[in-house]
Amino acid sequence: YCTPPGELREVVQERLARLYSWHIETDDIFFLSGVVSGFNLACHAVGSPGDETIVEPPVYPPMLRAPGNAGRTRRRVRLVEGAKRYERDLDAFEAAIADRTSLFLLCNPHNPVGRAFEEDELEKLADVCLRHNVTICSDEIHCDILFDEHQHIPIASLSPEVAATTITLLAPSKTYNIAGLHCALGVAQDPDLRARLRRAGADLVPGPNLLGLTAALAAYREGQEWLDGLLAYLEANRDYVAEAVAGLPGMRCWPVEATFLAWLDCREAGIPGNPHTFFLEQAGVAMNDGRSFGPGGEGFVRLNFGCRRATLVEALDRMRQALAGL
């Protein structure tokens, strides 16, 4: 473990203020080897064994596992398939909160459904959590990958009251393709909450290494020009995927507002069995099995379009040929 340089703390502080008008102190920042460690740590630090943690499937699989890893009960509140994008049934969310519900794991932007949640959505969600004394742990690792004028809003930036009960997890790893260097960071503006996180992870959760810290500093300080080019390329990839999938019989690509992940609905394609297995065996295209994202993922696959265009073109053409053979 290496002590993070003060310069990196200051760069992160300035970045959050510039991008989101979110003003934090450098001492509010803590460092981890990855965000998965972060929301597992939150499950250990908040509440007591047997308490409930809310998750919103279909969602990133490690978020489904984290409550059980900490001896918590997982309570699932499914996102709803709206006419054009996934929505949250706020009444169902509030009804799911019980006497021992202590934590909510939020994924914003959402993996895999591609939502960049808007301010009014987050305000209503935060209000429910505040009224019921539910701490929020928000995984915001995809916050830099946004399209079509969508803006990322850290839920902790909404008000001091929300900030006091929120753990925010961030990392340069997805944005700058440096996940192998294992460097992530969290923001907890309440001193007591930070202390609980520190105690829960003491001698158990590793911090980042020197290479990861150096790469994070370089990425945040010098990487904007590279990121601008990346976003243009990814947006074109996203548009190609949407157009190509629209031409596949019975397939649907949900709109991608953020992330480099496309959530593909295969339920009307007439695929025998599981679409993940079908495309792997019949097209040689490996995607994530929708079932691993929990309820609501059956009949879906997740396609990562953060790749060369030529790879994407070949994969979608193979999928088209496989479907034509049904």
WONORNOR-V914241 format. One line per field, one symbol per residue. ss: DSSP state (h for helix, s for strand, l for the rest). phi: phi as a letter, one per 20 degrees, with the letter a starting at -180 (. if undefined). psi: psi as a letter, one per 40 degrees, with the letter a starting at -180 (. if undefined). A space follows every 50 residues. Layout:
ss = ???
phi = ???
psi = ???
This chain:
ss = lllllhhhhhhhhhhhhhhhlllllhhhssssllhhhhhhhhhhhlllll lsssslllllhhhhhhhhhlllsssslllssllllssllhhhhhhlllll ssssssslllllllllllhhhhhhhhhhhhhlllsssssllllllsllll llllhhhllhhhhllsssssllhhhhllhhhllsssssllhhhhhhhhhh hllllllllhhhhhhhhhhhhhlhhhhhhhhhhhhhhhhhhhhhhhllll lssllllsllssssslllllllllhhhhhhhhhllllsshhhhlllllls ssssllllhhhhhhhhhhhhhhhhll
phi = .dfffgffgfffgfffffeclddcefffecdceaffgffffgffedmcgn fdceccffbggfffeggffdmdeedecffdfefcbfcdeffffffffdgd edbceddbfeddemedfegffffffffffffdldfdddedfefedcclmf decfffefafffgfccdddcaefffdlcffelbcbccceegfffffffff eglcefefdfffffffffffeceffffgfffffffffgffffffffeefm dbdfgdebmdcdddedfdemffmefgfgffeecmdecefgffengnefnd cddeeebfgfffffffffffffffef
psi = hihhiddddddddddddddefhhiideehiiieiddddeddddddhaihe iihhigihihdddddddddefihhhhhiihhaddiiihgddddddehadf heihhhhhihheeeihhidddddddddddddefhihhhhfdedegiifei ihhhdeediddddefhhhhiiedddeffdeeghiiihhehdddddddddd ehedhiaiiddddddddddddeedddddddddddddddddddddddehhe ihhihhdiifhhhhhedeefhhahddddddddefhhihhddeeaheehei ihhhegiidddddddddddddddde.
